[in-house]
Amino acid sequence: MKKIEKEEKSLKKTEPIRLQKFLAMAEVASRRASEKLIEEGAVRVNGRIVRELGTKVDPQSDEVLVNGKKIGINDQKVYYLFYKPVGCLTTAKDDKNRATIFHYLTGVKKKIFPVGRLDYNTEGILILTNDGELSHALSHPSFKVEKTYLARVSGIPKENSLRKLERGMMMPDGKKTAPLKASLVRTTGKNAWIELKLSEGRKRQIREMCSLIHHSVSKLKRVGIGFLDASDLRPGDYRTLSQREVARLKSLTKPRSKPAKAGKKKALRGSGKDV
C-alpha cells in the first residue's frame, strides 16, 4: 500500500498530467464531469481559458482556476462502500428535490463522488471516493472489473434464454452487449431470481436485456463489485474501505502485461492443417 501511495505522490509532483485528470484528483468533479467543465470554458490555466481536453498541466507550477476559484490537489484520499436503497438518485443534487445518496452520507465531511451509477429503482453497493484516477479505472470496461447483480424476473427463464444473455444481445441502440455470466439462483412461485456477472454498465442494461428474453425485471440489486460484496451492509448503510481493500481495488485496475508473442506456426505442406 505504501508503494502505491508513494507512486501516486511522485506522479503528482513531477509529471505533467491531463487537465481533466488533475480536476478529478483535486476533487472538483468526476473525470467525465471535469471534461464538460473544460469544454464549457469554466477552466483557466495560468490565466487562459482552456477548452482542449488533451491539455496537460504541472500540478506544482501551473495555476488552475475553475469558475474563478483556485484549485489544488488534496493528497488525502477516502474510500467508502455504500448500500444504495431503492428510491434515491446516484447524484449530488436533483432539480425535482428527490432524495439522493448523499442524504445518507451525513457523516462524510470530504467531497466524494460515486464510481458509476445505479438507477433510481435499483439497490445495491456503490464505491464512493475522491480518488478520480481509481474511479475512472474502475468504471472503464477495458479493465473488466466484474459487477454482480441479482434480478427478480417474471416467469422462469429456460437454459437457452440464459445462454442468450451470456452470449450478448443486440440492444435498441444497435450495439451488442459484451459476454457475461448468467445463472438461475432460485424460483419463487411464478417468478425467479437470476444472477448476472458483467464488466460493462450501460444505462438500464440488465432490465432491457431481460425484457428481450421476455422476463421483465421487478427487482434489481447489485451485490458485488470485484471482490467486494454487500454482506455486511443494509440499505442506507456505508463503511470505510480498509487499506487492504483499496490496494486490492487498485491491483484490479493495473494494466495487464501483454503475453509474449509466440512464434508463427508452420503449416505442413500438403496436409491442409496447422501444427
C-alpha positions in Angstrom: 0.0 0.0 0.0 2.9 2.4 0.9 4.4 1.7 -2.5 1.2 2.6 -4.3 0.8 5.9 -2.3 4.4 6.8 -3.0 3.9 6.3 -6.7 0.8 8.5 -6.7 2.6 11.2 -4.7 5.5 11.1 -7.1 3.2 11.4 -10.1 1.5 14.5 -8.8 4.8 16.3 -8.0 7.0 15.5 -11.0 4.9 14.8 -14.1 2.5 16.9 -16.1 -0.9 15.3 -16.2 -4.1 15.8 -18.3 -6.3 18.7 -17.1 -9.4 16.6 -16.6 -7.3 14.1 -14.5 -6.0 17.0 -12.4 -9.5 18.3 -11.7 -10.7 14.8 -10.7 -7.7 14.4 -8.4 -8.4 17.8 -6.9 -12.0 16.6 -6.1 -13.6 19.2 -8.4 -15.7 16.6 -10.2 -15.5 13.2 -11.8 -13.3 13.0 -14.8 -16.3 13.0 -17.2 -17.9 16.0 -15.4 -14.4 17.7 -15.5 -14.3 17.3 -19.2 -17.6 19.0 -19.5 -16.3 21.9 -17.4 -13.3 22.3 -19.7 -15.4 22.2 -22.8 -17.8 24.9 -21.4 -14.8 27.2 -20.8 -15.1 27.2 -17.0 -11.4 26.3 -16.5 -8.4 28.7 -16.8 -4.8 27.6 -16.8 -2.3 30.4 -16.0 -4.9 33.0 -16.8 -6.0 31.5 -20.1 -9.3 29.7 -20.8 -8.6 26.1 -21.9 -11.1 24.0 -23.8 -8.8 21.3 -25.2 -9.2 18.1 -23.3 -5.7 16.9 -24.1 -4.1 19.9 -22.3 -1.5 18.9 -19.7 -0.7 20.8 -16.5 2.0 20.7 -13.9 0.4 20.3 -10.5 3.3 22.1 -8.8 3.8 25.2 -11.0 0.6 25.8 -13.1 -2.3 27.9 -11.7 -5.7 26.3 -12.4 -8.9 28.1 -11.8 -12.4 26.7 -12.0 -15.2 29.3 -12.2 -12.6 31.8 -10.7 -11.6 29.5 -7.8 -8.1 28.3 -7.4 -7.8 24.5 -7.5 -5.1 22.3 -5.8 -4.7 18.6 -5.3 -5.6 17.2 -1.9 -3.4 14.2 -1.1 -5.8 12.7 1.4 -8.0 10.1 -0.4 -11.0 8.5 1.2 -12.9 5.4 0.1 -16.4 4.2 1.2 -18.7 1.3 0.3 -22.3 2.4 0.4 -25.5 0.3 0.0 -27.9 2.4 -2.1 -31.6 2.0 -1.2 -34.4 1.9 -3.8 -35.9 5.4 -4.3 -32.9 7.7 -4.4 -30.6 9.0 -7.1 -26.9 8.5 -7.6 -26.2 12.2 -7.9 -25.4 15.1 -5.6 -28.4 17.3 -6.5 -31.8 16.8 -8.1 -33.9 19.6 -9.7 -37.1 17.8 -8.6 -35.9 17.7 -4.9 -35.8 13.9 -4.8 -33.6 12.1 -2.3 -30.0 11.4 -3.4 -27.4 9.0 -2.0 -25.8 12.0 -0.2 -28.8 12.2 2.2 -27.4 9.0 3.8 -23.8 10.2 3.9 -24.1 12.9 6.6 -21.0 11.6 8.4 -18.7 12.1 5.4 -17.1 15.6 5.5 -14.9 15.4 2.4 -16.3 15.9 -1.1 -16.7 12.4 -2.7 -18.2 11.0 -5.9 -19.9 7.7 -6.8 -18.0 5.3 -9.0 -20.6 4.6 -11.7 -24.4 4.8 -11.1 -27.4 2.8 -10.1 -30.9 3.5 -11.4 -33.5 5.1 -9.1 -35.3 1.8 -8.6 -32.1 -0.3 -8.3 -30.5 -1.0 -4.9 -27.0 -2.3 -4.1 -23.5 -1.4 -3.4 -21.6 1.6 -4.7 -18.0 2.7 -4.2 -17.7 6.4 -3.3 -14.3 8.2 -3.3 -12.4 11.4 -4.1 -9.8 9.4 -5.9 -10.6 10.4 -9.5 -8.0 8.1 -11.0 -9.2 5.0 -9.3 -12.8 5.9 -10.1 -12.1 6.3 -13.8 -10.2 3.0 -13.9 -13.0 1.0 -12.1 -15.6 2.4 -14.4 -13.6 1.7 -17.6 -14.7 -1.5 -19.4 -11.2 -2.3 -20.6 -10.2 -3.3 -17.0 -13.1 -5.8 -16.9 -13.9 -5.2 -13.2 -16.8 -7.6 -12.6 -20.1 -6.5 -11.1 -22.6 -9.0 -9.7 -26.3 -8.4 -9.8 -29.4 -10.3 -8.6 -32.5 -9.8 -10.6 -36.1 -11.0 -9.8 -37.8 -11.6 -13.1 -41.3 -12.7 -14.1 -41.5 -16.3 -15.2 -38.8 -19.0 -15.0 -36.1 -18.4 -17.6 -35.1 -21.5 -19.5 -31.5 -22.5 -20.1 -31.4 -21.3 -23.7 -32.7 -17.8 -22.5 -29.8 -17.6 -20.0 -27.3 -18.6 -22.8 -28.7 -15.7 -24.9 -27.9 -13.3 -22.1 -24.4 -14.8 -21.8 -23.5 -14.6 -25.5 -24.5 -10.9 -25.7 -27.6 -9.3 -27.2 -28.3 -6.5 -29.7 -29.7 -3.6 -27.8 -32.2 -1.0 -29.1 -29.3 1.4 -29.7 -27.9 -1.0 -32.2 -24.9 -2.0 -30.1 -24.3 -5.6 -28.8 -23.7 -6.2 -25.2 -20.4 -7.9 -24.1 -20.5 -11.5 -23.0 -21.5 -12.1 -19.3 -22.3 -14.9 -16.9 -25.9 -15.8 -16.1 -27.4 -18.4 -13.8 -30.7 -19.3 -12.2 -30.5 -18.9 -8.4 -34.0 -19.9 -7.2 -37.6 -19.8 -8.1 -40.4 -18.2 -6.0 -43.8 -19.2 -7.4 -44.2 -17.8 -10.8 -41.0 -15.6 -10.5 -37.3 -16.4 -10.4 -34.1 -14.8 -9.2 -31.2 -14.9 -11.6 -27.5 -13.9 -11.0 -25.7 -11.8 -13.6 -22.0 -11.1 -13.7 -20.8 -8.4 -16.1 -18.0 -6.0 -16.6 -19.8 -3.2 -18.6 -22.5 -1.0 -17.3 -24.9 0.6 -19.8 -27.9 2.5 -18.6 -30.8 0.1 -17.8 -28.8 -2.7 -19.5 -30.0 -5.6 -17.3 -33.6 -4.5 -17.4 -33.6 -4.2 -21.2 -31.7 -7.5 -21.8 -34.2 -9.4 -19.6 -37.1 -7.7 -21.4 -35.7 -9.0 -24.7 -35.9 -12.6 -23.5 -39.5 -11.9 -22.2 -38.7 -11.9 -18.5 -39.3 -8.4 -17.1 -37.3 -7.3 -14.0 -39.3 -6.5 -10.9 -36.4 -6.0 -8.5 -32.7 -5.5 -9.1 -29.8 -5.5 -6.7 -26.0 -5.0 -7.2 -24.5 -7.3 -4.7 -20.8 -7.4 -5.8 -18.1 -5.2 -7.2 -15.0 -7.3 -7.8 -14.2 -9.0 -4.5 -16.5 -6.6 -2.5 -19.9 -7.7 -1.5 -23.0 -6.4 0.4 -22.9 -9.0 3.2 -22.3 -6.5 6.0 -24.5 -3.6 4.8 -28.2 -2.9 4.8 -29.9 -0.2 2.6 -28.6 3.2 3.6 -25.5 1.9 5.4 -21.9 2.7 4.5 -18.5 1.9 5.8 -14.9 2.9 5.1 -12.9 0.6 2.9 -9.8 -0.8 4.5 -6.3 -0.1 3.2 -6.1 -3.7 2.1 -9.3 -3.4 0.2 -8.2 -0.2 -1.5 -4.9 -1.8 -2.5 -6.8 -4.8 -4.0 -9.1 -2.5 -6.0 -6.0 -0.7 -7.4 -4.5 -4.0 -8.3 -7.7 -4.8 -10.3 -7.1 -1.7 -12.5 -3.4 -2.2 -13.2 -2.7 -2.6 -17.0 -2.3 -6.2 -17.9 1.1 -7.0 -19.4 0.8 -8.4 -22.9 1.8 -12.0 -23.4 5.0 -12.6 -25.3 4.3 -13.3 -29.0 4.5 -16.9 -29.8 6.4 -18.0 -32.9 4.4 -18.5 -36.0 3.1 -22.0 -36.5 4.4 -23.7 -39.6 1.9 -25.5 -41.8 2.7 -28.9 -43.1 2.7 -28.7 -46.9 0.0 -30.8 -48.5 -1.7 -31.6 -45.1 -4.1 -28.6 -45.0 -3.6 -28.5 -41.2 -1.5 -26.3 -38.9 0.8 -27.9 -36.4 
